[in-house]
Amino acid sequence: MKGSPRDAHRKGCKVWNIAADTIEGWPQRRVKVPDYRRLYAVPWEQFPASLRADVDSYLDRLA
């Protein structure tokens, strides 16, 4: 099999979920598809409310 073990794991999870949706008699348990991306962004909600308000105000002025 070509690709990394992570690719195989991800593909296997996707195929399992497709089978659960389309094959009669297949176990209806869906599995979580792993996300191996390395994300370096911080969710907007984790920033202080005061900073979010300042940025929103600034963007409103630009509009």
C-alpha positions in Angstrom: 0.0 0.0 0.0 1.3 3.4 -0.9 1.2 6.4 1.4 1.8 6.8 5.0 0.1 4.9 7.8 -1.7 8.1 8.7 -3.1 8.3 5.2 -4.2 4.7 5.4 -5.9 5.2 8.8 -7.7 8.3 7.5 -8.9 6.6 4.3 -10.0 3.5 6.3 -12.2 5.7 8.6 -13.7 7.5 5.6 -14.5 4.2 3.9 -16.0 2.7 7.1 -18.4 5.7 7.4 -19.4 5.4 3.8 -20.1 1.7 4.3 -22.2 2.5 7.4 -24.3 4.9 5.3 -24.8 2.8 2.3 -24.5 -1.0 3.0 -27.5 -2.6 4.6 -26.5 -4.7 7.6 -23.2 -2.9 8.1 -22.7 -1.8 11.8 -24.2 1.7 12.2 -21.3 2.8 14.4 -19.5 5.8 12.7 -15.9 6.4 13.4 -14.1 9.8 13.8 -12.0 10.7 10.8 -8.6 11.8 12.2 -7.2 15.2 11.3 -3.4 15.0 11.3 -2.8 18.6 10.1 -0.6 20.8 12.2 -2.6 23.9 12.8 -0.9 26.9 14.3 -3.8 29.2 14.4 -5.5 30.1 17.7 -9.3 30.1 17.6 -10.7 33.7 17.7 -12.7 32.8 20.8 -9.5 32.3 22.8 -8.4 35.9 22.4 -9.4 38.4 25.1 -12.8 40.0 24.6 -11.2 43.4 24.7 -8.9 42.6 21.8 -11.8 41.1 19.7 -13.9 44.3 20.4 -11.0 46.5 19.3 -10.4 44.5 16.1 -14.2 44.5 15.3 -14.2 48.3 15.8 -11.2 48.8 13.6 -12.7 46.6 10.8 -16.0 48.5 11.0 -14.1 51.8 10.5 -12.4 50.3 7.4 -15.7 49.2 5.9 
